[in-house]
Amino acid sequence: MSARCLGPECEGWELSETDRFCPNCGLWQYPVALSCPSGPVMDVGPVRLRVDFQGHYGWLDLTELEWPSWMRAEAVPARLEPGQSLDLELQVSESRPEGLPGLIRLGMSQLEVWSSPPAQCQLVWDTAPVNPEHNLVRGWLQVDSGALWVSELPPGWSCSQTLPLVLSQRSRPRLELWAPAVRGPLRWELNGRLLESHLEFALAGQLELPERLEWCLTSSTRLRISVRSQGLVEIERIDSPLELAGYFPARLEGEGELWVEPEHTLPAPGLSWLEVVLRDGRHRRIWLDIVQPERTDYEGWLLIDLGSTTCTAALLDGQGHLTQLNLDGHSLELPSGLAYFAGRPPEPTRQAAANVVLQAKRHLGLPDFRFRLVLPDTQELLEKTPEQVLADYLAMLLGRVAATPQLARHRLRKVCLAHPAAFSPRQIQLLRQAMAGQLDCQLELISEPLAAAYDFLAGRSWPEREWRLLLYDFGGTTSDVALLKVDSRRSSMVKVELEHVGGDRWFGGNDVTELQAQLLPPEQRPRAEQIKCQHTMRAQLDPLVEPRLRLSLPEGPVRPDLIVLSGQGSLYPLIPEWLQKQFPGVPLERAARPKHCVVLGSRHHPEVVRSGPPRSLTPGQAWLAFPENTGATVCTTRLGVKLLGERGARFHPLVGLGQALPCTAELTPVSLLPGENYLEVVENLGWEVDYVLPDGSLNSQLVTLDKLKLQVSGELEPAFTCLRWALSADYRLFVRVENAGRSVLEVGPFTLWPE
């Protein structure tokens, strides 16, 4: 049989029976179409395959029909004539749960088929807020096993792919769908299979934003935007022609906050905008008036109580009005912990974690101490000294202070910072350096118990006499104690002087909680704080706490006429009971605001008062008059020397915490050899005196301040040799070696902590 080419360019080129393509133009002469009327997904059993020969000449050789190895046919005709169709019954001999793909091919036509048991599938819906303008819900047809033939969707539905198609656990397990937002049960008849689901969703709320904002770059380079949603909204991103980095909550219901800040350079003053783009496609634009006026100096003072667990701050303006600052949302207390992250500034926190530093101030002054952190985003290891953490915290704190409305267009020039009474001059100097690295300002320091006592004494009438006030501040991680001499012999004026200091920087309310946890079985230890507050185990807990309380009292005779308690930890009943047992018959009172009395009392610092407006005397109240140099009359640290003994190196104290200055001390007998002798002047920031602790670790709380080189010319008999030293009120040290009553060597005076 012969035929002629159907191509328009061949003009009837003659073909033989074996020519499948025209040798002149390459036109395929035998078009064929393969289809499965019931769909290309099949199970074990007969399946119909339809073959349509659409040629006009010649014949179609069916012996070239190819199918997967898992299909077989009983009887297949040899060929088809032009225009003929054939329905074949194919048997599926193999099937797999995940779906077994295959290909039927004949000529230039091919059909993808799948062998699998009935598909296990489900409809999964996104219950996120739905844009009421679009009124569509997103979902997925998900195949968990097998394969599924999808040829059509219910009315009103749409999908992200062109139909028909095959879904299979093996190659394409999900099909994204969009369905009308109609709550309730859904039924979908799909090729004889019934799919049922229940549709529940929430309509997206309305996001309320200001239409126009002024962004004062002088006030802050970070723009904070208060937002509110009526209902739930999901925020996808923030767009702007400016190069901005932003933070926003992904889901917002009720009140919230967005903020943006320049990524590289500050934007130019003028009019610009930013858009909040919601996940459902809606946009909300805010117009920005960007201004950058000159800053002026703030006339008043910033008062800071840098507590070990929480920090409080207040502004005292030029007229003497005090405003406590909300630094943590709506709270007057900012957590003192600092969480570090990769690529963004640290944030305050109360929660312990691998990237969090807690109680940095407690470790201030330990020269070899490092906090070792693991950043959560990158698992990067980070080391920070206590001084670096304190500087980072102050930078964060001052940034929040600068963002307050009172300082919107001002520069801070005067700061009063409270510190523990038992901070040595070296620790105070480190604190001063940390603040100086963040802010160029006049910095005044005041001890925390002294400030708390000022707040307690101010605004009250006192008996006309001279008396002693013991201020006992038992905080979360430290205890701070000061004995004050109060002179109220003039009813309209009260003078306060610091006589003794004490405290324990390594013991506070959190440590009491840890002792409580050690008494509990492991499953109850997370409830240690709650059990401690219930006071149900005082019989076991109090004997562990009381020995540490003894260390906190000032050294030497202490005879107060009134005891004032402050600090959150002082609410534990043992604290007032133990103090009343130590000082029987002495009245005891609590500070009116235990966590805020320090920052409130800082406004009575002599320099703060002197720079403010004239004060008027309210009837029934009293003036507070203060010495020029508060806290300089007593030693605020434990000083001594390093000595070698039978058990190794030990700290030998010569000047105790709270000892009146100036003072003298004597060390005898002293073994000094002819030639150079080195004497280490040591500061003890803890209570242990051994350089090597019982567990074998080095005592990092012993800090060498100076190594004195004593040049001895001749031999000295130790029994007749003594070392005398004198310490002035400004911490200048003078050392003299005496032998048999005569002076053989003098060193000094020199300053232990030079500015």
Buried (B, 14 or more C-beta within 10 A) or exposed (E): EEBBBBBEEBEEBEBEEEBBEBEBEEBBBBBBBBBBEEBBBBEEEEBEBBBBBBBEBBBBBBEEBEBBEBBEBEEEEEBBEBEBEBEBEBBBEEBBBBBBBBEBEBBEBEBEBBBBBEBBBEBBBEEBBBBBEEEBBBBBBBBEBBBBBBEEBBEEBEBEEEEEBBBBBBEBBBBEBBBEBEEEEBEBEBBEEEBEBEBEBEEBBEBEBEEEBEBBBBBBBBBBBEBBBEBBBBBBEBBBEBEBBBEBBEEBBEEBEBBBBBEEEEBEBEEBEBBBBBBBEBEBBBEBEBBBEEBEEBBBBBBBBBBBBBBBBBBBBEEBEBBBBBBBEEEBBBBBBBBBBEEEEBEBBBEEBEBBBBBBBBBBBBEEEEBEBEBBEEEEEBEBBBBBBBBBBBBBBBBBBBBBEBBBBBBBBBBBBBBBBBBBBBBBBBBBEBBEBBBEBEBBBBBBBBBBBBBBBBEEEBEEEEBBBBBBBBBBBBBBBBBBBBBBBEEEEBBBBBBBBBBBBBBBBBBBBEBBBEBBEEEEBEEBBEBBEEEEBBEEBBEBBEEBBEBBBBBBEBEBBBBBBBBBBBBBEBBBBBBBEBBEEBEBEBBEBBBBBBBBBBBBBBBBBEBBEEEEEEEEEBBBBBEEEBBBBBBBBBBBBBBEEEEEBBBEBBBBBBBEBBBEBEBEEBEBEEEEBEBBBBBBBBEBBBBBEEEEEEBBBBBEBBEBEBEBEEEBEEEBBBBBBBBEBBBBBBBBBBBEEEEBBEBBBBBBBEE
